[in-house]
């Protein structure tokens, strides 16, 4: 399983996580080459709660972060819908590349969408690679839906910002596309009876199909995040024995996906 060679040459795999994978492996993980250079005209974000800047505020769902203490350290001290006391990873990446913080797509008027050419954020907390992930809590934007919304952005909005198809192609080819998604699929659907390899293959197949679609739409530069160790989340360690230890079974399953993802990209 993997991507076409024509697409592989454009992909950049940056493995980010709040927790070091020494949690899962006793040996030191292999160092990955990380490229931070670049001058991007725009930043497009697809993902879940790690990078949702407020799209879920506009959806009928119980998964929201538009109330205190969320946003307590954000500009103005107000909750924006980010699942954080301050900025998200996507915000810091935008700042690093001297771009504006990428706005939530659902929070923009149609007129405002027509004027923005520095990027959009389609991330939705609770959702994942699978279409049904997170839907038990209400509506959210799956990976497929987010990619569809990016296509809508091109057709309905970006085409008005560029005089020629060539200029639009150049804009998309030089923009940065970030994906941070998959942990909720494990949270909602991975059980003790699930085969870890089969589940990883299923997720990876669906994920790579959407990366291929983004490529067909014009994306060329990708920042692809791996899945975080769900087994060390607070709601997990609160239930483990001994209390406070990570759920290594879940972490191992996720590491299988991450390994497959790494091998699918250059």
N, C-alpha and C positions, 0 to 999 in steps of 0.2 A: 504494500500500500504506500502511495506517495504521490507527489505532485509532478506534473509534466516538467521536463527539463527546462522548457522555455520560461516557466514560472519560477522554478527553484532559484535561478540566478538572481532574482530580485528580492528574495526573502531574507529578512534579518531576524534571527531568533535571539531574543534577549530574555533570559530566564530570570524573572524577578519573583521574590517572595518575601513576605515579612519574616518568615522563619527559615533558618538555614536547614538544608536537607540532611545535615548531620543528625537531625532528630530521627530520621528514618534509617540512615545508614551509619554504621559505626566508623567506616572508613571515610577519609576525606573525599568529597565529590570532585569529579574531574572539572578543571577550570574550563570555562567557556569563553570564547572570544566575544567581546562586547564592543560594538562600534557606537560612539556617541556623537560623531561628527555629522554635519548635515545642515542644509539651509532650506527649510521647507516653507512653501507659500501658505500651506494649510495643514490642519491636523484633524483627522476624522477618527472618531472613537466608537467602538462597538464593544459592549460588555455587560457586566452585571453591577451589583452594589458597590464594588470597589471603585468604579468610575462613573456611576450614575450621578449627574449634577442636578437632577430634579425632574427627570421625565416621569417618574412614578407619581409625582404630585398631580399629574394630569390624567391619571388612570384610576379606575375603580378597583382599588386593591388595598389590602390591609398592610402591605409592605411599603411604608413611607417613612421619611426622615425629615419631615417639615415641622418639627416641634423640638423644644429644648429637651436635653442638652445638646442635640445636634447643632452644629454651627457656632458653638460658643466661642471658638477661636477663629472663626472665619471673619472676613471683612464686615464690619458692622455688628458682629456678634449675633447674627440672625441665622436661623435654620433655613437652608436653601433647598433642601431635598437631598443633599449629599449625606451619605452614611458615614459621617466623620465629624469630629469636633472642629475640623478645619478643612484644608484643601485635600484633594484626592491625588493619586498618582498621576492621573491625566492632567490635572492642574499644574503640577510641578514640571511635567514634561513640556507643557505649553510654555511655561515661564522660561525653562531652560533654552528653548528654541526661539525665545523672544516673540511669541505669538500671544494673542489674547486668550483668556480662559475660554474654552470651547463651550458654547451655550447648549442647553438641553433643546433638542429639536422640537419636542412637543410644547415647549414654553414660548415658542416664537410665533408671531403672526405671519400670515402668508406674505405680507409686504416686507417684513423684516427678513424672512428667509431669502427673498429676492436680492437683498443687498449684501448678504454675508458671503465672503469668498475666502475666509480664513479657517473654515472648518465647522463641523457640526458634531454633536455628541448624541448618539442614539441609545446609549446604555440604559438598561432597565433592571433594577434590583429584583432578585428572586427568580429571574428567568435564566435560561441556559441554552445549550445546543439543541436539546430535544424540545419539540413544540409544546409538550404538556408540562414541562418543568415549571414549577412555581404557580401554576394556574389554580391550585387548590386555595390559594390566598387571594385570588382575584385576577384581574387582567394584568399581563406584563408583556414585554416585547421580546420574543424569542430571537435567536440568532437569525433565523430565516426572515423574520419580520424586520429586523434592523437592517439587514442587507437590502430588503425591498424598499425600505424608507430611504436608504442612500441612493438607490436607483431613481426613486421619485425626486430626490434632491437634484440629481443631474438633469432629469427631464423637465421638471417644473421650475427650477430656480437657477442652477448654475449656468444653463444655456443662455440665460438673460444677461449674465455677467461678462461673457466673453464674445468678442466680435466674430470669431471664426471657430470652426470645429478644431482646427489645429491648436489654437490657444487653449481651448478647453482640454484637449488631450495632454498638452504640456503641463497644465495645472494639475491634473489628476496624476500624471506620471511622476511629478516631483513632490507631491504631497505625501505626508506620513499617515499611515493607517494603523491604528492600534486595536488589538483584540485582547480582551480580558474576560474570559468566559469558560464555564465548564464545571466549576465547583458545585453549583446548585444541582446539576444533574446527579452528582454523587450524593448530595444531601437528601434529595427527594427519592431517588430510584435505586441506589446501590444498597443491597441487603446482604445478609450472611449467605443467602442462597445464590447470589449472583456470581457468575464466572467472571473474574477480573479481566481476563484477556478478551473475552467476547464483548464485554461492556466497553472496554477501551477501544476496541476495533470499531464498534458501532458509533461511538462518539466521534472518533477520529475521521471516519468516513464522511459523516455528515458535516463536520467542521471543515474538512478540506474541500468539500464540494462548494461551500460558501466562499472560501478563499479563492477558489477558481472563478466563481462568479464575480467577485470583486475585481479580479485580474481582467476578466473580460470587459468589465465596465471601465477599466482604465487605470486601476490602482497598480503601482509598481513597487512601492516601498512599504514594507510591513514591519511592525513592532509586535511580535506575537508572544504573549505572556503564557507561562505554563499554569497549571492548576495548583493552587495553594494547598498545603497539608491540612485538609478539613479535620483530620483526627486530632489536631491540636487546638481547635476552636474552643472557646470557653464552654459552649453548650455541650461539647463532647467530653472535655476533661472533667466536667462536673458529674459525669455518670460513670467514669471508668473506675476500675479497681486495680491498684490503689488509686484513690481519688486524687485528681490532679495530673495523672499520667496521660499521655497521648494514646489515642486509639490507633495502634500500629497496623491493624488489619485494614482500616480505611486508608491510612497513609500509604501502605504498600500498594493497594489497588490504584491509587492516584499516581504513584511513582511509575507504575506500568504504563499508564496513559502518557505521562510526561516523557518516558523513554521512547515510546512509539512516535510521539510528536517530534521529538528531537531528531529521530532518524528519518522522518519524512521531510525535513527541511535541511538546507545546506549548513 
